[in-house]
């Protein structure tokens, strides 16, 4: 397993977002779940999830979605459906 993915999986309990971030994530993903962080956590832990890092951010791609996470604070910045 990739070191970036391992680091992210070991810190799943630290994942969080802001109120506006949660609204943005729900809107962008069309997520009906009450908790946007839980929705992203499910994407990150999916068997097909691929995690990469660039600069200060981690990017988790899974199930046609891309989740952007600050690597030091584990703040979920945004999430989008990927264009295939």
N, C-alpha and C positions, 0 to 999 in steps of 0.2 A: 504494500500500500504506500502511496506517495506520502512524503513527510507533511506536506501542507494539508492533505486530507486527514491524516492522523491527528495533527494538531487541532484542526477544526472539530473533529469527532470527540476528542478528549475535552473540549471546552464547550460542548453543546449547552451546558447549563448556564453559560455566560452570555449566550445569544440574547439580544434585546434590540429594540428599536424605539424611536420616538413616536408620539401620537400621530404626527403628520406622516412619518415613515410607514406606520401601520396602515393608514388610510391609502397611501400611495401604493403599497404592496397589494392590498386587497383590490384596488381599482385595476392595477396593471395585470394581475393574475386572474381577475374575475373570481377571487377566492370568497366563498360563502362562509367559511369558518369564522368564528368569533375572534380567534387569536391568530393574527398574521404571523407571529413568530413561530407558532406551532406548525403552521402551513409551510413555512420555509424550512423548519427543522425536518419535516417529513421529506421534503425534496432533497435536502443534504444527506439524509441517511438512506435514501433509496439505493438499491444495489447498483443501478446504472450511473450513479452520480460521479461526476468528474470534477475535481477541484484543482484550480491553478491559482497562482499568485502573480501579481504585477504591481510593483511599487508597494504602496501601503494597503492595498486591497486584496482580498481573496475573492475568487469567482467560482461559484458552484453551479454546474450545469447538469440538469436532470429533468427528464420527462418533458422536454421542450421548453424549459424555463431556465433563466439565468438569474442567480441571486448574487448581489454584490455585498460584501461584508468587509468592514474595517478589520484588518488583521491584528491590530494591537488591542482594540477595545471590544471586539466581537459585536459591534453594532451593525445590524442589517441596514444598509443604506437604501437599497431598492431591489426590486425584482421585476423581471420582464419575461414575457413569452418570447422565445426566439423565433426569428423568421427563417423558415426552412424553404 
